[in-house]
Amino acid sequence: MEFQQYSALKTYLQYRQYPPHYDTLQQRQLENQSKFFQVKNGKLYNKNKRQSGKDLKVILEEELARLPLHPSESEEILNGTILQRLYEIDHDLPEAHNNALYQISKEQQKQKERHDRQIKVTVNFEIGPLEEEIESKVLSMPTT
């Protein structure tokens, strides 16, 4: 995130003050953006929708170049950052994918069972001389 935006959000969240050069539209946009952020220990965090309590630390563009490539290199720097989230996704995605496939399979089986319960009559068709039976029924019908 750019420093100017970071600073504006942080100031608004802490003191409910807009930057002096913001017009009405920019103030409204800042208010809307602030719903997704909070300040903890003087640092800006993005509220994590998936896991409450595990907010993601907002990092400045200048800080991005200094981040290590793997979480084991510096746990303190990566805690709550984008790279930490990417590592978690990479680590947890196969398990989540398999779980989703299992749930889909289970739900499809339930759907099939519900559908099969609706079928009440089984009709067995036989191959035979239907034309003769139809003709005899038509001929034997009373005329009015």
C-alpha positions as CSV (number, residue, x, y, z in Angstrom):
1,M,0.0,0.0,0.0
2,E,1.2,3.5,-0.7
3,F,2.4,5.6,2.2
4,Q,-0.2,8.4,1.6
5,Q,-3.2,6.0,1.6
6,Y,-1.7,4.1,4.6
7,S,-1.3,7.3,6.6
8,A,-4.8,8.6,5.7
9,L,-6.4,5.3,6.8
10,K,-4.4,5.1,10.0
11,T,-5.1,8.7,11.0
12,Y,-8.8,8.4,10.2
13,L,-9.1,5.2,12.3
14,Q,-7.2,6.6,15.2
15,Y,-8.6,10.1,15.4
16,R,-11.5,10.2,13.0
17,Q,-9.9,13.1,11.1
18,Y,-9.6,13.4,7.4
19,P,-6.5,14.7,5.6
20,P,-7.0,18.5,5.1
21,H,-6.8,18.3,1.3
22,Y,-9.6,15.6,0.9
23,D,-12.8,16.7,-0.7
24,T,-16.2,15.2,0.2
25,L,-16.0,12.3,-2.2
26,Q,-12.5,11.3,-1.0
27,Q,-13.8,11.5,2.6
28,R,-16.6,9.2,1.8
29,Q,-14.3,6.7,0.1
30,L,-11.9,6.8,3.1
31,E,-14.9,6.1,5.4
32,N,-15.9,3.1,3.3
33,Q,-12.3,1.8,3.1
34,S,-11.8,2.1,6.8
35,K,-14.5,-0.5,7.5
36,F,-12.0,-3.2,6.4
37,F,-9.1,-2.0,8.5
38,Q,-8.1,-1.5,12.1
39,V,-5.1,-0.1,14.0
40,K,-3.3,-2.4,16.5
41,N,-0.2,-1.3,18.4
42,G,0.2,1.7,16.0
43,K,0.1,-0.5,12.9
44,L,-2.6,-0.8,10.2
45,Y,-4.2,-4.3,9.8
46,N,-6.7,-5.6,7.2
47,K,-9.6,-7.4,8.9
48,N,-9.5,-11.0,8.0
49,K,-13.0,-12.2,6.9
50,R,-12.1,-15.9,6.9
51,Q,-10.5,-16.1,10.3
52,S,-11.4,-13.5,12.9
53,G,-8.5,-12.6,15.2
54,K,-6.0,-13.3,12.4
55,D,-5.9,-9.9,10.9
56,L,-3.4,-9.2,8.1
57,K,-0.8,-6.6,8.6
58,V,-0.7,-4.0,5.9
59,I,2.7,-3.5,4.5
60,L,4.0,-0.4,2.6
61,E,5.4,-0.8,-0.9
62,E,8.9,0.1,0.4
63,E,8.7,-2.8,3.0
64,L,7.7,-5.3,0.3
65,A,11.3,-5.4,-1.2
66,R,12.7,-6.2,2.3
67,L,10.5,-9.3,3.0
68,P,12.1,-12.8,3.0
69,L,10.8,-15.4,0.6
70,H,9.9,-18.1,3.1
71,P,8.2,-17.8,6.5
72,S,11.0,-19.7,8.3
73,E,13.4,-16.9,7.3
74,S,11.8,-14.3,9.6
75,E,8.6,-15.2,11.3
76,E,8.3,-11.8,13.0
77,I,8.4,-9.8,9.7
78,L,6.0,-12.2,7.9
79,N,3.4,-12.5,10.7
80,G,0.2,-11.2,9.2
81,T,1.5,-10.2,5.8
82,I,0.6,-11.1,2.3
83,L,3.5,-13.6,2.0
84,Q,2.3,-15.4,5.1
85,R,-1.2,-15.7,3.6
86,L,0.2,-17.0,0.4
87,Y,2.2,-19.6,2.3
88,E,-0.9,-20.6,4.2
89,I,-2.9,-20.9,1.0
90,D,-0.2,-23.0,-0.6
91,H,0.0,-25.3,2.4
92,D,-3.7,-25.6,3.1
93,L,-5.1,-25.6,-0.4
94,P,-4.7,-29.4,-1.3
95,E,-6.5,-30.4,2.0
96,A,-9.3,-27.9,1.4
97,H,-9.6,-29.1,-2.3
98,N,-9.9,-32.7,-1.2
99,N,-12.4,-31.8,1.5
100,A,-14.5,-29.9,-1.1
101,L,-14.5,-32.9,-3.4
102,Y,-15.6,-35.2,-0.6
103,Q,-18.4,-32.8,0.4
104,I,-19.6,-32.5,-3.3
105,S,-19.6,-36.3,-3.7
106,K,-21.6,-36.7,-0.5
107,E,-24.1,-34.1,-1.4
108,Q,-24.5,-35.5,-4.9
109,Q,-25.2,-38.9,-3.4
110,K,-27.9,-37.4,-1.1
111,Q,-29.4,-35.6,-4.1
112,K,-29.6,-38.9,-6.1
113,E,-31.2,-40.7,-3.2
114,R,-33.9,-37.9,-2.9
115,H,-34.5,-38.1,-6.6
116,D,-34.8,-41.9,-6.6
117,R,-37.3,-41.8,-3.7
118,Q,-39.7,-39.7,-5.9
119,I,-39.8,-42.5,-8.6
120,K,-42.7,-44.7,-7.4
121,V,-43.9,-46.8,-10.3
122,T,-41.6,-49.1,-12.3
123,V,-42.9,-49.7,-15.8
124,N,-41.6,-52.8,-17.6
125,F,-42.1,-52.7,-21.3
126,E,-42.3,-55.9,-23.4
127,I,-41.7,-56.5,-27.0
128,G,-44.7,-57.9,-28.7
129,P,-47.6,-57.6,-31.1
130,L,-49.0,-54.3,-30.0
131,E,-50.5,-53.4,-33.3
132,E,-52.9,-56.3,-33.2
133,E,-54.0,-55.5,-29.6
134,I,-54.7,-51.8,-30.5
135,E,-56.7,-52.7,-33.6
136,S,-58.8,-55.2,-31.7
137,K,-59.6,-52.7,-29.0
138,V,-60.4,-50.0,-31.5
139,L,-62.8,-52.3,-33.4
140,S,-64.5,-53.5,-30.2
141,M,-65.2,-49.9,-29.0
142,P,-68.9,-49.0,-29.0
143,T,-69.9,-46.4,-31.5
144,T,-72.2,-43.6,-30.5
